[in-house]
């Protein structure tokens, strides 16, 4: 199993994801990942309590596959015209959502992912394999 810390925000830099956007991105990306082609390899997706990002737990995926699945999920989230599962009967805090702000966060993170080179991604994969080999 692999845990990915998806940092949307620089830690302790004074800029955090709003509680509404954090909650909406959780619904949107969890739904998009569940509907994506790697759905059987995604174990968990959820928000960090510090509101700087999200945790993604996967099994059997390379970093390249995770990056690709994330990009696809972010594009799918940006195409949503409502937050999935945000009806009162489906969500424990259905008023705490903000689709527009969630999309701003997704756009910023997509831009960040797109700025990573293939070399950087394969360096991550090398680190992941080494971590598995040693432990
Ligand atoms: Zn909810």
Boltz pocket constraint, residues with backbone or C-beta under 6 A from the ligand:
constraints:
  - pocket:
      binder: B
      contacts: [[A, 23], [A, 27], [A, 85], [A, 90], [A, 91], [A, 92], [A, 93], [A, 94]]
      max_distance: 6.0
